[in-house]
Amino acid sequence: MNARNSEVCLLYSESDKAIANLLEDALNYYSIDIWKTKNISIGSKIISETIEALNKAKFVIVLWSNNSIKSALLKDLASEAKRNKKVLIPVLIQSVRIPGEFLDIQPANLINWDGDHENEQIVKLWRLIQDKVLKSRSKKVGFNQIITILSILLTGIGVVFTITTPEVRCLLKLQCPENLSSGATSQLPSETNSPNPIQTTPTPQSIIENPLINSTPTPIVNDKVNSTPQKETLTPKTVEVEGFIFKLQGCKRSNQNVRCDLLITNTLKDRELRLYANYPNSKSKFLDIEGLTYLAESIEIDAVKETSYATTQFIQNANVKLSVNFGEIPSQINQIQVLDIQADTLTPPKPLKSIQFRDIILSK
């Protein structure tokens, strides 16, 4: 369904698709057009379509369940809708605690709802949306009517001004001053009595030659073709924090395991760096495209594997390879939304922040 034709956008977790379909059917019963998010785990195109729908919609309905409250992406989309002053309507479909930033909005209760179109909560939703939409449409109609009236008035003023011009009045034979009438009558015979009217016709040779000269675009086409490979050149993803350069080499899947390899370079004098896998207050992790979090199982530096953390002396301008390992990753996950690496410098002690890489496609 085209997002531009819908005034209501429905956000939900993929596991709640069945109840989302029932809600769409119920609101369609009351002639309310719905745009539903699809399985947002299949790529960025669906995310861009969802954002477009949020921008166009007046209402955003969010289905809250055990799964949706864990989705960082769904919460981000709902927060974006709230910031953009959309009418946000939270709907409880399971007995869960709604995220704190949405607690100020009274939710609709559809727990154990069986799809009945005449359910009290459904009727309230319909009346709320219908009332807001009709008011918005009436404002648009009123504004368009004002624009139309102003256009008619300006056109009328232009016509009156034109008719009051002496030359136009003379041309329309409404009134001609003597100087204009004599001038007009003296000019008319000169047009009709011209002895050689054919001589005023311009020769068409130059007009025909110019288009032929301009119709040879071969050099321009070659330039565009030659520039195409340059645009497709990709550069590795790099993050620099406190003089440490983290360069992501890639993330690879093997069965249910994912391994992300990085090169770390210390650009300052020799110093120690502590890198974390899964430590109580510092955990490396990644978020999938649905916003679910997966914690690192271990890290490897110089072929030594650690499950909590590893401390290494970094020599200036020397590369050190880091591998971050994740286990029990569902087979349908083929893209990492955010990879977050946790690390501290020890000389002096200081946590490194924002070591993050985004939109990583898993290789095999």
The 8 nearest C-alpha neighbors of each residue, nearest first, counted from 0:
[[1, 2, 34, 4, 5, 35, 33, 3],
 [0, 2, 3, 4, 5, 34, 52, 48],
 [3, 1, 52, 4, 5, 34, 0, 51],
 [4, 2, 1, 5, 55, 52, 51, 56],
 [3, 5, 2, 1, 6, 32, 0, 55],
 [6, 4, 32, 2, 7, 3, 33, 34],
 [5, 7, 56, 57, 58, 32, 8, 4],
 [6, 8, 58, 33, 56, 5, 59, 57],
 [9, 7, 34, 59, 33, 56, 35, 60],
 [8, 10, 35, 60, 59, 34, 61, 36],
 [11, 9, 61, 36, 60, 62, 35, 8],
 [12, 10, 62, 61, 15, 13, 67, 9],
 [11, 13, 67, 15, 14, 66, 16, 10],
 [12, 14, 16, 15, 38, 11, 37, 39],
 [13, 15, 12, 16, 66, 17, 11, 67],
 [16, 14, 13, 12, 17, 18, 19, 11],
 [15, 17, 19, 13, 14, 18, 20, 12],
 [18, 16, 20, 19, 15, 21, 14, 22],
 [17, 19, 21, 20, 16, 15, 22, 114],
 [20, 18, 16, 22, 17, 21, 23, 15],
 [19, 21, 23, 17, 18, 22, 16, 24],
 [20, 22, 18, 24, 19, 23, 114, 25],
 [23, 21, 25, 19, 24, 20, 26, 18],
 [22, 24, 20, 26, 21, 25, 27, 19],
 [23, 25, 27, 21, 22, 26, 20, 28],
 [26, 24, 22, 116, 28, 27, 23, 21],
 [27, 25, 28, 29, 23, 31, 24, 22],
 [28, 26, 30, 31, 24, 29, 25, 23],
 [27, 29, 25, 26, 30, 24, 116, 31],
 [28, 30, 26, 27, 31, 125, 25, 116],
 [31, 29, 27, 28, 32, 26, 25, 125],
 [32, 30, 27, 26, 29, 33, 28, 125],
 [31, 33, 5, 27, 30, 7, 6, 34],
 [34, 32, 7, 5, 8, 35, 23, 31],
 [33, 35, 8, 5, 9, 2, 7, 0],
 [36, 34, 9, 8, 33, 37, 10, 19],
 [37, 35, 10, 49, 9, 34, 38, 11],
 [36, 38, 39, 35, 45, 13, 49, 16],
 [37, 39, 40, 13, 41, 36, 45, 12],
 [38, 40, 41, 45, 37, 46, 42, 289],
 [39, 41, 288, 38, 42, 289, 332, 287],
 [42, 40, 39, 38, 43, 45, 288, 44],
 [43, 41, 44, 40, 45, 39, 46, 288],
 [42, 44, 46, 45, 47, 41, 39, 40],
 [45, 43, 47, 46, 42, 48, 41, 39],
 [44, 46, 48, 43, 47, 39, 42, 49],
 [47, 45, 49, 43, 48, 44, 39, 50],
 [46, 48, 50, 44, 49, 45, 51, 43],
 [47, 49, 45, 51, 46, 50, 52, 44],
 [50, 48, 46, 52, 47, 51, 45, 36],
 [49, 51, 53, 47, 52, 48, 54, 46],
 [52, 50, 48, 54, 49, 53, 47, 55],
 [51, 53, 2, 49, 55, 50, 54, 56],
 [54, 52, 50, 56, 51, 55, 49, 8],
 [53, 55, 51, 52, 56, 50, 80, 83],
 [56, 54, 52, 53, 3, 51, 57, 6],
 [57, 55, 6, 53, 7, 58, 54, 52],
 [56, 58, 6, 85, 7, 86, 55, 59],
 [57, 59, 86, 7, 56, 85, 87, 8],
 [60, 58, 8, 87, 7, 9, 88, 86],
 [59, 61, 88, 9, 89, 87, 10, 8],
 [62, 60, 10, 89, 90, 11, 9, 63],
 [61, 63, 90, 11, 91, 89, 10, 92],
 [64, 62, 91, 67, 90, 92, 61, 68],
 [65, 63, 93, 67, 66, 92, 68, 95],
 [66, 64, 67, 68, 95, 93, 69, 63],
 [65, 67, 64, 69, 68, 12, 70, 14],
 [66, 68, 12, 70, 64, 69, 63, 65],
 [67, 69, 70, 66, 65, 64, 63, 98],
 [70, 68, 67, 66, 71, 291, 65, 290],
 [69, 71, 290, 67, 73, 72, 68, 291],
 [70, 72, 290, 74, 73, 75, 69, 291],
 [73, 71, 290, 75, 74, 70, 289, 76],
 [72, 74, 76, 70, 75, 71, 77, 67],
 [73, 75, 77, 71, 72, 76, 78, 70],
 [76, 74, 72, 78, 73, 77, 71, 79],
 [77, 75, 79, 73, 78, 74, 72, 80],
 [76, 78, 74, 80, 79, 75, 73, 81],
 [79, 77, 81, 75, 80, 76, 74, 82],
 [80, 78, 76, 82, 81, 77, 75, 83],
 [79, 81, 77, 83, 78, 85, 82, 76],
 [80, 82, 78, 84, 83, 79, 85, 77],
 [81, 83, 79, 84, 80, 78, 85, 77],
 [82, 84, 80, 81, 85, 79, 54, 78],
 [85, 83, 81, 82, 86, 80, 87, 57],
 [84, 86, 80, 57, 83, 81, 87, 58],
 [87, 85, 58, 59, 57, 88, 84, 81],
 [86, 88, 59, 85, 58, 60, 81, 89],
 [87, 89, 60, 59, 61, 90, 86, 106],
 [90, 88, 106, 61, 60, 62, 107, 87],
 [91, 89, 107, 62, 106, 61, 108, 63],
 [90, 92, 108, 63, 93, 109, 62, 107],
 [91, 93, 110, 109, 64, 63, 90, 62],
 [94, 92, 64, 110, 91, 95, 65, 63],
 [93, 95, 91, 92, 110, 96, 64, 65],
 [96, 94, 93, 64, 97, 65, 63, 91],
 [95, 97, 98, 94, 68, 99, 63, 64],
 [96, 98, 95, 99, 102, 101, 63, 68],
 [99, 97, 100, 101, 96, 102, 68, 74],
 [98, 100, 102, 101, 97, 103, 96, 104],
 [99, 101, 102, 98, 103, 78, 97, 104],
 [102, 100, 99, 103, 104, 98, 97, 89],
 [101, 103, 99, 104, 100, 97, 98, 105],
 [102, 104, 101, 105, 100, 99, 106, 97],
 [105, 103, 102, 101, 106, 89, 88, 87],
 [104, 106, 103, 107, 89, 102, 88, 101],
 [107, 105, 89, 90, 104, 108, 88, 91],
 [106, 108, 90, 91, 89, 120, 109, 105],
 [109, 107, 91, 110, 90, 106, 120, 92],
 [110, 108, 92, 112, 91, 111, 107, 90],
 [109, 111, 92, 93, 112, 108, 91, 94],
 [110, 112, 109, 113, 92, 93, 108, 114],
 [113, 111, 109, 110, 114, 115, 92, 118],
 [114, 112, 115, 111, 21, 18, 109, 110],
 [113, 115, 21, 112, 116, 22, 25, 18],
 [114, 116, 118, 117, 113, 112, 25, 121],
 [117, 115, 25, 118, 114, 121, 28, 122],
 [118, 116, 115, 122, 119, 121, 120, 25],
 [117, 119, 121, 115, 120, 116, 122, 114],
 [118, 120, 122, 121, 117, 123, 124, 116],
 [119, 121, 123, 122, 118, 124, 107, 108],
 [122, 120, 124, 118, 123, 119, 125, 117],
 [121, 123, 125, 119, 124, 120, 126, 117],
 [124, 122, 120, 126, 121, 125, 127, 119],
 [125, 123, 121, 127, 122, 126, 128, 120],
 [124, 126, 122, 128, 123, 127, 129, 121],
 [125, 127, 129, 123, 128, 124, 130, 122],
 [128, 126, 124, 130, 125, 129, 123, 131],
 [127, 129, 131, 125, 130, 126, 132, 124],
 [130, 128, 126, 132, 131, 127, 125, 133],
 [129, 131, 127, 133, 128, 132, 126, 134],
 [132, 130, 134, 128, 133, 129, 135, 127],
 [131, 133, 135, 129, 134, 130, 128, 136],
 [132, 134, 136, 130, 135, 131, 129, 137],
 [135, 133, 137, 131, 132, 136, 130, 138],
 [136, 134, 132, 138, 133, 137, 131, 139],
 [135, 137, 139, 133, 138, 134, 132, 140],
 [136, 138, 140, 134, 139, 135, 133, 141],
 [139, 137, 141, 135, 136, 140, 142, 134],
 [138, 140, 136, 142, 137, 141, 143, 135],
 [139, 141, 137, 143, 142, 138, 144, 136],
 [142, 140, 144, 138, 139, 143, 137, 145],
 [141, 143, 139, 145, 144, 140, 138, 146],
 [144, 142, 146, 140, 145, 141, 139, 147],
 [143, 145, 147, 141, 142, 146, 140, 148],
 [146, 144, 142, 148, 143, 147, 149, 141],
 [145, 147, 143, 149, 144, 148, 150, 142],
 [148, 146, 144, 150, 145, 149, 143, 151],
 [149, 147, 151, 145, 150, 146, 144, 152],
 [150, 148, 152, 146, 151, 147, 153, 145],
 [149, 151, 147, 153, 148, 152, 154, 146],
 [152, 150, 154, 148, 149, 153, 155, 147],
 [153, 151, 155, 149, 154, 150, 156, 148],
 [154, 152, 156, 150, 155, 151, 149, 157],
 [153, 155, 151, 157, 152, 156, 150, 158],
 [156, 154, 152, 158, 157, 153, 151, 159],
 [157, 155, 153, 159, 158, 154, 160, 152],
 [156, 158, 154, 160, 155, 159, 161, 153],
 [157, 159, 161, 155, 160, 156, 162, 154],
 [160, 158, 156, 162, 161, 157, 155, 163],
 [161, 159, 157, 163, 158, 162, 156, 164],
 [160, 162, 158, 159, 164, 163, 157, 167],
 [163, 161, 159, 164, 160, 167, 168, 158],
 [162, 164, 160, 161, 165, 159, 168, 167],
 [163, 165, 162, 167, 161, 166, 168, 160],
 [166, 164, 168, 167, 169, 163, 175, 174],
 [167, 165, 169, 168, 164, 170, 179, 175],
 [166, 168, 170, 169, 164, 165, 162, 171],
 [169, 167, 165, 171, 173, 170, 166, 174],
 [168, 170, 175, 172, 166, 174, 167, 171],
 [169, 171, 167, 172, 168, 166, 173, 175],
 [170, 172, 168, 169, 173, 167, 174, 166],
 [173, 171, 169, 170, 174, 168, 175, 167],
 [174, 172, 168, 171, 169, 175, 170, 167],
 [173, 175, 169, 168, 172, 176, 165, 171],
 [176, 174, 169, 180, 179, 177, 168, 172],
 [177, 175, 179, 178, 180, 174, 169, 165],
 [176, 178, 180, 179, 181, 175, 182, 183],
 [179, 177, 181, 180, 176, 182, 175, 183],
 [178, 180, 182, 176, 177, 181, 183, 175],
 [181, 179, 183, 177, 182, 175, 178, 176],
 [182, 180, 184, 178, 183, 179, 177, 185],
 [181, 183, 179, 185, 180, 184, 178, 186],
 [182, 184, 180, 186, 181, 185, 179, 187],
 [185, 183, 181, 187, 186, 182, 180, 188],
 [186, 184, 182, 183, 187, 181, 188, 189],
 [185, 187, 183, 189, 184, 188, 182, 190],
 [186, 188, 184, 190, 189, 185, 183, 191],
 [189, 187, 191, 190, 192, 186, 185, 184],
 [190, 188, 192, 186, 187, 191, 193, 185],
 [191, 189, 188, 187, 192, 193, 186, 196],
 [190, 192, 188, 189, 193, 187, 194, 196],
 [193, 191, 189, 188, 190, 194, 187, 196],
 [192, 194, 191, 195, 190, 196, 189, 188],
 [195, 193, 192, 196, 191, 197, 198, 189],
 [194, 196, 197, 193, 198, 199, 192, 200],
 [197, 195, 198, 199, 193, 194, 200, 190],
 [196, 198, 199, 195, 200, 194, 201, 193],
 [197, 199, 196, 200, 195, 201, 194, 202],
 [200, 198, 197, 196, 201, 195, 202, 193],
 [199, 201, 198, 197, 202, 196, 203, 195],
 [202, 200, 203, 199, 198, 204, 197, 206],
 [201, 203, 204, 200, 205, 206, 199, 198],
 [202, 204, 206, 205, 201, 207, 208, 200],
 [203, 205, 207, 206, 202, 208, 209, 201],
 [206, 204, 208, 207, 203, 209, 202, 210],
 [205, 207, 203, 204, 208, 209, 210, 202],
 [208, 206, 204, 205, 209, 210, 203, 211],
 [207, 209, 205, 211, 206, 210, 204, 212],
 [210, 208, 212, 211, 206, 207, 205, 213],
 [211, 209, 213, 212, 208, 214, 207, 206],
 [210, 212, 214, 208, 209, 213, 207, 215],
 [211, 213, 209, 210, 214, 208, 215, 207],
 [214, 212, 210, 211, 215, 209, 216, 208],
 [213, 215, 211, 212, 210, 216, 209, 217],
 [214, 216, 217, 213, 212, 211, 218, 219],
 [217, 215, 219, 218, 214, 220, 213, 221],
 [216, 218, 220, 219, 215, 221, 222, 214],
 [219, 217, 221, 220, 216, 222, 215, 223],
 [220, 218, 222, 221, 216, 217, 223, 224],
 [219, 221, 217, 223, 222, 218, 224, 216],
 [220, 222, 224, 218, 223, 219, 225, 217],
 [223, 221, 225, 219, 220, 224, 226, 218],
 [222, 224, 226, 220, 221, 225, 227, 219],
 [225, 223, 221, 222, 226, 227, 220, 228],
 [224, 226, 222, 223, 227, 221, 228, 229],
 [227, 225, 223, 224, 229, 228, 222, 230],
 [226, 228, 229, 230, 224, 225, 223, 231],
 [229, 227, 231, 230, 226, 232, 225, 224],
 [228, 230, 231, 227, 232, 226, 225, 233],
 [231, 229, 228, 227, 232, 226, 233, 225],
 [230, 232, 228, 229, 233, 227, 226, 234],
 [233, 231, 229, 230, 228, 234, 227, 235],
 [234, 232, 231, 235, 230, 229, 236, 228],
 [233, 235, 236, 232, 237, 231, 246, 247],
 [236, 234, 237, 247, 233, 246, 248, 249],
 [235, 237, 247, 246, 234, 238, 356, 248],
 [236, 238, 246, 245, 235, 247, 239, 244],
 [237, 239, 245, 244, 354, 246, 240, 236],
 [238, 240, 244, 243, 245, 242, 237, 241],
 [239, 241, 243, 242, 244, 238, 351, 354],
 [242, 240, 243, 239, 351, 244, 344, 267],
 [241, 243, 266, 240, 267, 265, 239, 244],
 [244, 242, 265, 240, 239, 264, 241, 266],
 [245, 243, 239, 264, 263, 238, 246, 242],
 [246, 244, 263, 238, 237, 262, 239, 243],
 [245, 247, 237, 262, 261, 236, 248, 244],
 [248, 246, 261, 236, 249, 260, 237, 245],
 [249, 247, 261, 260, 246, 235, 262, 250],
 [248, 250, 247, 260, 259, 251, 261, 359],
 [251, 249, 259, 361, 258, 362, 260, 257],
 [250, 252, 362, 361, 258, 363, 257, 259],
 [253, 251, 257, 363, 256, 362, 361, 254],
 [252, 254, 256, 255, 257, 363, 251, 258],
 [253, 255, 256, 252, 330, 257, 328, 327],
 [256, 254, 328, 327, 253, 326, 329, 330],
 [255, 257, 326, 253, 254, 325, 252, 328],
 [258, 256, 252, 325, 251, 324, 253, 326],
 [257, 259, 324, 251, 250, 323, 325, 252],
 [260, 258, 250, 323, 322, 249, 251, 324],
 [261, 259, 322, 248, 249, 321, 247, 250],
 [260, 262, 247, 321, 248, 246, 320, 322],
 [261, 263, 320, 246, 319, 245, 318, 321],
 [264, 262, 245, 319, 244, 318, 320, 246],
 [265, 263, 318, 244, 243, 316, 317, 266],
 [264, 266, 243, 315, 316, 267, 242, 313],
 [267, 265, 316, 242, 315, 243, 264, 268],
 [268, 266, 315, 265, 242, 269, 316, 243],
 [269, 267, 315, 270, 266, 314, 265, 316],
 [268, 270, 314, 315, 313, 267, 312, 271],
 [269, 271, 313, 312, 346, 268, 272, 314],
 [272, 270, 312, 345, 311, 313, 344, 346],
 [271, 273, 344, 311, 310, 343, 345, 312],
 [274, 272, 310, 343, 342, 309, 344, 311],
 [273, 275, 342, 309, 308, 341, 310, 272],
 [276, 274, 308, 341, 342, 282, 307, 277],
 [275, 277, 297, 307, 283, 295, 308, 298],
 [278, 276, 282, 307, 295, 275, 306, 296],
 [277, 279, 307, 281, 282, 280, 276, 275],
 [280, 278, 281, 277, 282, 307, 275, 276],
 [279, 281, 278, 282, 277, 275, 341, 283],
 [282, 280, 278, 279, 341, 275, 277, 283],
 [281, 283, 277, 278, 276, 275, 341, 284],
 [284, 282, 340, 341, 276, 295, 339, 275],
 [285, 283, 294, 295, 339, 293, 338, 282],
 [284, 286, 338, 293, 337, 292, 339, 287],
 [287, 285, 292, 337, 291, 290, 336, 335],
 [286, 288, 335, 336, 290, 289, 291, 334],
 [287, 289, 336, 40, 290, 335, 286, 334],
 [290, 288, 287, 291, 40, 72, 70, 39],
 [289, 291, 71, 70, 72, 287, 286, 288],
 [292, 290, 286, 287, 289, 70, 69, 293],
 [291, 293, 286, 285, 290, 294, 287, 284],
 [294, 292, 285, 284, 286, 295, 291, 325],
 [295, 293, 284, 283, 296, 292, 285, 282],
 [294, 296, 325, 276, 284, 283, 297, 324],
 [297, 295, 325, 324, 306, 276, 277, 326],
 [298, 296, 306, 276, 324, 305, 295, 323],
 [297, 299, 323, 305, 322, 276, 304, 324],
 [298, 300, 304, 322, 303, 302, 321, 305],
 [299, 301, 321, 302, 303, 320, 304, 322],
 [300, 302, 303, 299, 320, 319, 321, 304],
 [301, 303, 300, 299, 304, 320, 321, 322],
 [304, 302, 299, 300, 301, 305, 298, 309],
 [303, 305, 299, 298, 302, 297, 300, 306],
 [304, 306, 298, 297, 307, 308, 309, 299],
 [305, 307, 297, 276, 296, 277, 308, 298],
 [308, 306, 277, 278, 276, 305, 275, 297],
 [309, 307, 275, 276, 274, 305, 306, 273],
 [308, 310, 274, 273, 305, 311, 275, 307],
 [309, 311, 273, 272, 274, 271, 308, 312],
 [312, 310, 272, 271, 313, 273, 309, 300],
 [311, 313, 271, 270, 272, 314, 310, 269],
 [314, 312, 270, 269, 271, 311, 265, 315],
 [315, 313, 269, 317, 316, 312, 265, 270],
 [314, 316, 265, 269, 268, 266, 317, 267],
 [317, 315, 266, 265, 264, 314, 318, 267],
 [318, 316, 314, 315, 264, 319, 265, 313],
 [319, 317, 264, 263, 262, 316, 320, 265],
 [320, 318, 263, 262, 264, 321, 317, 300],
 [319, 321, 262, 261, 300, 263, 318, 322],
 [322, 320, 300, 261, 299, 260, 262, 319],
 [321, 323, 260, 299, 298, 259, 261, 324],
 [324, 322, 298, 259, 258, 297, 260, 295],
 [323, 325, 258, 297, 295, 296, 257, 298],
 [326, 324, 295, 257, 296, 256, 258, 294],
 [325, 327, 256, 328, 255, 296, 257, 324],
 [328, 326, 255, 256, 329, 325, 257, 254],
 [327, 329, 255, 326, 256, 330, 257, 325],
 [330, 328, 331, 332, 327, 255, 256, 254],
 [329, 331, 332, 328, 255, 254, 333, 327],
 [332, 330, 329, 333, 40, 328, 41, 334],
 [333, 331, 330, 334, 329, 287, 328, 40],
 [332, 334, 361, 331, 360, 335, 330, 362],
 [333, 335, 360, 361, 359, 332, 336, 287],
 [336, 334, 287, 359, 358, 337, 286, 288],
 [335, 337, 358, 288, 287, 357, 286, 334],
 [338, 336, 357, 286, 285, 356, 335, 339],
 [337, 339, 285, 356, 355, 284, 357, 340],
 [338, 340, 355, 284, 283, 285, 354, 337],
 [341, 339, 283, 354, 355, 342, 338, 284],
 [342, 340, 283, 275, 282, 281, 274, 339],
 [341, 343, 274, 273, 351, 275, 350, 340],
 [344, 342, 350, 273, 351, 349, 272, 345],
 [343, 345, 272, 349, 348, 346, 271, 273],
 [344, 346, 348, 347, 271, 272, 343, 349],
 [347, 345, 348, 344, 270, 271, 349, 272],
 [346, 348, 345, 349, 344, 270, 271, 343],
 [349, 347, 345, 344, 346, 343, 350, 272],
 [348, 350, 344, 343, 347, 351, 345, 346],
 [351, 349, 343, 342, 344, 352, 348, 341],
 [352, 350, 343, 342, 349, 240, 353, 344],
 [351, 353, 354, 350, 240, 341, 342, 355],
 [352, 354, 355, 351, 339, 240, 340, 238],
 [355, 353, 340, 352, 339, 238, 356, 341],
 [354, 356, 339, 353, 338, 340, 337, 357],
 [355, 357, 338, 337, 339, 354, 358, 236],
 [358, 356, 337, 336, 359, 338, 355, 335],
 [359, 357, 336, 335, 337, 360, 334, 356],
 [358, 360, 335, 334, 357, 361, 336, 250],
 [359, 361, 334, 333, 335, 362, 358, 250],
 [362, 360, 251, 333, 250, 334, 252, 359],
 [361, 363, 251, 252, 250, 360, 249, 333],
 [362, 252, 251, 253, 361, 250, 254, 257]]
